[in-house]
């Protein structure tokens, strides 16, 4: 693809690095931004820069946040006796959109995947164990809401064994309304919401 300007070429190259964006779509976006008001393009650039450099991660659950503690963990109206363990921040957003869950979360930051070199120590597993072991912990139930893939099931199995040290904490998994091999973020909200409500308690 030939470009009339090196600046356009560079912009298209960067936009094309985004997931799901090909060169043609990147070119359309770049030309749109070129024609847009200067303030609009500047606002977009500023918003992206602030997102990248100013966003924090919650000290408690590792969800994205603007402060040390995210809005969910800081909300006294949430059920702090229930923790929903997910692999990714996108899963938090997907579950919140169902409106069926009022507890808190714990974001692992991925799943165990030996092929990709990701082991338990690369995830936020120990911080979950520490969270449950705190003297002031209110947690009575941990929901394992991890995508039912091979890696997800491996992670859930590892967590189940790890959490056996807390007999006072019940472990449950989301119902299999989410198809095997599926990703939570792509499940429809009704199915995902039902899987949370109809979660299954695991035997220790």
C-alpha positions as CSV (number, residue, x, y, z in Angstrom):
1,X,0.0,0.0,0.0
2,X,1.5,3.3,-1.1
3,X,1.0,6.4,1.1
4,X,1.3,10.1,0.0
5,X,2.8,11.0,3.3
6,X,5.2,9.3,5.7
7,X,3.2,10.7,8.6
8,X,0.1,9.0,7.4
9,X,2.0,5.8,6.8
10,X,3.3,5.9,10.4
11,X,-0.2,6.6,11.8
12,X,-1.7,3.7,9.8
13,X,1.2,1.4,10.9
14,X,0.4,2.2,14.6
15,X,-3.3,1.9,14.2
16,X,-3.0,-1.4,12.3
17,X,-1.2,-2.9,15.4
18,X,-4.5,-2.8,17.3
19,X,-6.5,-6.1,17.4
20,X,-9.0,-6.5,14.7
21,X,-7.7,-3.5,12.7
22,X,-6.3,-4.2,9.2
23,X,-4.4,-1.8,7.0
24,X,-7.5,-0.6,5.2
25,X,-9.5,0.1,8.4
26,X,-6.4,1.8,9.9
27,X,-6.2,4.1,6.8
28,X,-9.9,5.0,7.2
29,X,-9.4,5.9,10.8
30,X,-6.2,7.9,10.1
31,X,-8.0,9.9,7.4
32,X,-11.0,10.5,9.6
33,X,-8.7,11.8,12.4
34,X,-6.9,14.0,9.8
35,X,-10.2,15.6,8.7
36,X,-11.6,15.9,12.3
37,X,-11.3,19.1,14.3
38,X,-7.9,19.6,15.8
39,X,-9.3,19.6,19.3
40,X,-11.0,16.2,18.7
41,X,-7.8,14.5,17.6
42,X,-5.9,16.1,20.5
43,X,-8.6,15.0,23.0
44,X,-8.3,11.4,21.7
45,X,-4.5,11.5,21.9
46,X,-4.7,12.9,25.5
47,X,-7.3,10.4,26.6
48,X,-5.2,7.5,25.3
49,X,-2.1,8.8,26.9
50,X,-3.8,9.4,30.3
51,X,-5.4,5.9,30.2
52,X,-2.0,4.3,29.5
53,X,0.0,6.2,32.1
54,X,-2.5,7.2,34.8
55,X,-4.7,4.1,35.3
56,X,-3.9,2.1,38.4
57,X,-4.7,-1.4,39.6
58,X,-6.8,-2.0,42.7
59,X,-4.7,-3.0,45.6
60,X,-7.3,-5.5,46.7
61,X,-8.7,-7.2,43.5
62,X,-6.3,-6.0,40.8
63,X,-9.1,-4.5,38.7
64,X,-8.4,-1.3,36.8
65,X,-9.0,1.8,38.9
66,X,-8.4,5.5,39.1
67,X,-7.5,5.1,42.9
68,X,-5.8,2.6,45.2
69,X,-9.1,0.8,45.7
70,X,-11.5,0.3,42.9
71,X,-15.1,1.5,43.1
72,X,-16.4,-2.1,43.6
73,X,-14.1,-2.9,46.5
74,X,-14.7,0.5,48.1
75,X,-18.5,0.2,47.8
76,X,-20.0,-0.8,51.1
77,X,-23.2,-1.9,49.4
78,X,-21.4,-4.8,47.6
79,X,-21.4,-8.2,49.2
80,X,-17.8,-8.5,50.5
81,X,-18.4,-12.1,51.7
82,X,-18.3,-13.3,48.0
83,X,-15.3,-13.0,45.7
84,X,-15.6,-13.8,42.0
85,X,-12.3,-14.9,40.6
86,X,-11.8,-14.1,36.9
87,X,-8.8,-14.3,34.6
88,X,-9.1,-10.9,32.9
89,X,-10.5,-7.4,33.5
90,X,-12.8,-7.9,30.4
91,X,-14.5,-10.7,32.4
92,X,-15.3,-8.2,35.2
93,X,-16.9,-5.9,32.7
94,X,-18.9,-8.8,31.1
95,X,-20.2,-10.0,34.5
96,X,-21.0,-6.5,35.7
97,X,-23.1,-5.9,32.5
98,X,-25.3,-8.8,33.5
99,X,-26.5,-7.0,36.6
100,X,-26.8,-10.4,38.4
101,X,-23.8,-10.2,40.7
102,X,-23.3,-7.9,43.7
103,X,-20.2,-9.4,45.2
104,X,-16.5,-8.4,44.7
105,X,-13.8,-9.7,42.3
106,X,-10.3,-10.9,42.1
107,X,-8.5,-10.6,38.7
108,X,-5.8,-13.2,38.2
109,X,-4.3,-11.5,35.1
110,X,-4.4,-14.6,32.9
111,X,-4.6,-18.3,33.1
112,X,-2.0,-21.1,33.6
113,X,-0.6,-21.9,30.2
114,X,2.6,-23.9,30.1
115,X,2.8,-23.6,26.3
116,X,2.9,-19.8,26.7
117,X,5.3,-20.0,29.7
118,X,2.6,-18.8,32.2
119,X,2.8,-20.5,35.5
120,X,0.9,-19.9,38.9
121,X,3.6,-17.5,40.0
122,X,2.9,-15.2,37.0
123,X,-0.7,-14.8,38.2
124,X,-2.4,-13.0,41.1
125,X,-2.9,-16.3,43.0
126,X,-0.8,-15.7,46.1
127,X,-2.5,-12.3,46.6
128,X,-5.9,-14.1,46.6
129,X,-4.5,-16.5,49.2
130,X,-3.3,-13.6,51.3
131,X,-6.6,-11.8,50.9
132,X,-8.5,-14.9,52.3
133,X,-6.0,-15.3,55.1
134,X,-6.3,-11.7,56.4
135,X,-7.8,-11.7,60.0
136,X,-10.4,-9.1,58.9
137,X,-11.4,-11.2,55.9
138,X,-15.2,-11.4,55.4
139,X,-15.0,-13.9,52.5
140,X,-17.3,-16.9,52.8
141,X,-17.5,-17.9,49.2
142,X,-15.1,-17.9,46.2
143,X,-16.7,-18.2,42.7
144,X,-14.3,-19.5,40.1
145,X,-15.6,-17.7,37.0
146,X,-12.9,-18.7,34.6
147,X,-13.5,-19.5,30.9
148,X,-14.0,-23.3,30.4
149,X,-11.0,-23.8,28.2
150,X,-8.3,-26.3,28.8
151,X,-6.1,-23.6,30.4
152,X,-9.1,-22.2,32.3
153,X,-10.0,-25.6,33.8
154,X,-6.3,-26.2,34.7
155,X,-6.3,-22.8,36.5
156,X,-9.6,-23.6,38.3
157,X,-8.3,-27.0,39.4
158,X,-5.1,-25.4,40.8
159,X,-7.1,-22.7,42.6
160,X,-9.4,-25.3,44.1
161,X,-6.5,-27.2,45.6
162,X,-4.9,-24.0,46.8
163,X,-8.0,-22.9,48.6
164,X,-8.5,-26.1,50.5
165,X,-6.5,-24.4,53.3
166,X,-9.6,-22.3,54.0
167,X,-12.3,-24.7,55.1
168,X,-14.5,-21.7,56.1
169,X,-14.6,-20.6,52.4
170,X,-17.0,-22.4,50.1
171,X,-15.8,-22.8,46.5
172,X,-18.3,-22.7,43.6
173,X,-18.0,-22.5,39.8
174,X,-20.2,-20.8,37.3
175,X,-22.8,-23.1,35.7
176,X,-21.9,-24.5,32.3
177,X,-24.3,-22.3,30.6
178,X,-21.0,-20.9,29.2
179,X,-20.1,-23.3,26.4
180,X,-16.9,-25.4,26.6
181,X,-14.0,-23.7,25.0
182,X,-15.8,-20.4,25.1
183,X,-14.6,-17.0,26.4
184,X,-16.7,-15.2,29.0
185,X,-16.4,-11.8,27.3
186,X,-18.2,-13.3,24.2
187,X,-21.1,-14.9,26.1
188,X,-24.4,-13.2,25.9
189,X,-25.4,-11.3,29.1
190,X,-28.5,-13.6,29.8
191,X,-26.4,-16.8,29.7
192,X,-23.5,-15.3,31.6
193,X,-25.9,-13.9,34.3
194,X,-27.7,-17.2,34.7
195,X,-24.4,-19.0,35.0
196,X,-23.4,-16.8,37.9
197,X,-26.8,-17.2,39.7
198,X,-26.8,-20.9,39.1
199,X,-23.2,-21.4,40.2
200,X,-22.2,-24.9,41.5
201,X,-20.5,-25.4,44.8
202,X,-17.4,-27.6,44.6
203,X,-16.6,-30.4,47.0
204,X,-13.3,-29.9,48.8
